[in-house]
Amino acid sequence: GAYAALLLAGARPDQVPAALLLPGCGLEGGGPVPDFLAPADERPLDVPEPREGCDPLLVCCATDLRPPDYARSFAERARRLLLDEGGPRPAWWEALRGCPGAEVAPANRLDAFAQLVL
């Protein structure tokens, strides 16, 4: 959800004045270079083996293989992003820090939602 909100906020800043990015398991990214045919023990995020008869490239849809600077490019176009810092963050999340419109959201969720309209 947070990654999708980031992409929408960066792609349509004229229509999305702010986005609150909340924690969740979500996409953790797979590194800067996709390796679609990596052995199972080398795949990011423990991507499962494909089921019998399934195209092995479909298992790659379980992760996001875009590098963190891809997310940063959307964050730099977004008008305002509130980052909930409630837990560990993947590389793409860390790449948002320092972007002009990104700021840490208040710990209280109601305050964070209220800050969206300021």
BELJOJO-V895460 format. One record per residue. N is the residue number from 0. RES is the residue in one small letter. OMEGA is omega in whole degrees, 0 to 359 (NA if undefined). Layout:
n=N res=RES omega=OMEGA
n=N res=RES omega=OMEGA
This chain:
n=0 res=g omega=182
n=1 res=a omega=181
n=2 res=y omega=178
n=3 res=a omega=178
n=4 res=a omega=177
n=5 res=l omega=180
n=6 res=l omega=179
n=7 res=l omega=180
n=8 res=a omega=179
n=9 res=g omega=181
n=10 res=a omega=183
n=11 res=r omega=183
n=12 res=p omega=178
n=13 res=d omega=181
n=14 res=q omega=181
n=15 res=v omega=184
n=16 res=p omega=180
n=17 res=a omega=176
n=18 res=a omega=176
n=19 res=l omega=182
n=20 res=l omega=184
n=21 res=l omega=181
n=22 res=p omega=177
n=23 res=g omega=183
n=24 res=c omega=171
n=25 res=g omega=182
n=26 res=l omega=179
n=27 res=e omega=179
n=28 res=g omega=184
n=29 res=g omega=180
n=30 res=g omega=187
n=31 res=p omega=183
n=32 res=v omega=178
n=33 res=p omega=175
n=34 res=d omega=187
n=35 res=f omega=185
n=36 res=l omega=180
n=37 res=a omega=175
n=38 res=p omega=184
n=39 res=a omega=182
n=40 res=d omega=178
n=41 res=e omega=181
n=42 res=r omega=178
n=43 res=p omega=174
n=44 res=l omega=179
n=45 res=d omega=178
n=46 res=v omega=185
n=47 res=p omega=173
n=48 res=e omega=178
n=49 res=p omega=176
n=50 res=r omega=180
n=51 res=e omega=180
n=52 res=g omega=181
n=53 res=c omega=177
n=54 res=d omega=183
n=55 res=p omega=179
n=56 res=l omega=180
n=57 res=l omega=179
n=58 res=v omega=180
n=59 res=c omega=178
n=60 res=c omega=180
n=61 res=a omega=180
n=62 res=t omega=176
n=63 res=d omega=185
n=64 res=l omega=179
n=65 res=r omega=181
n=66 res=p omega=181
n=67 res=p omega=181
n=68 res=d omega=173
n=69 res=y omega=177
n=70 res=a omega=180
n=71 res=r omega=180
n=72 res=s omega=177
n=73 res=f omega=180
n=74 res=a omega=180
n=75 res=e omega=178
n=76 res=r omega=181
n=77 res=a omega=179
n=78 res=r omega=184
n=79 res=r omega=177
n=80 res=l omega=175
n=81 res=l omega=184
n=82 res=l omega=175
n=83 res=d omega=185
n=84 res=e omega=187
n=85 res=g omega=180
n=86 res=g omega=180
n=87 res=p omega=184
n=88 res=r omega=177
n=89 res=p omega=183
n=90 res=a omega=182
n=91 res=w omega=179
n=92 res=w omega=179
n=93 res=e omega=181
n=94 res=a omega=181
n=95 res=l omega=181
n=96 res=r omega=179
n=97 res=g omega=175
n=98 res=c omega=186
n=99 res=p omega=184
n=100 res=g omega=183
n=101 res=a omega=177
n=102 res=e omega=179
n=103 res=v omega=180
n=104 res=a omega=174
n=105 res=p omega=182
n=106 res=a omega=179
n=107 res=n omega=184
n=108 res=r omega=179
n=109 res=l omega=177
n=110 res=d omega=179
n=111 res=a omega=177
n=112 res=f omega=178
n=113 res=a omega=181
n=114 res=q omega=178
n=115 res=l omega=185
n=116 res=v omega=180
n=117 res=l omega=NA
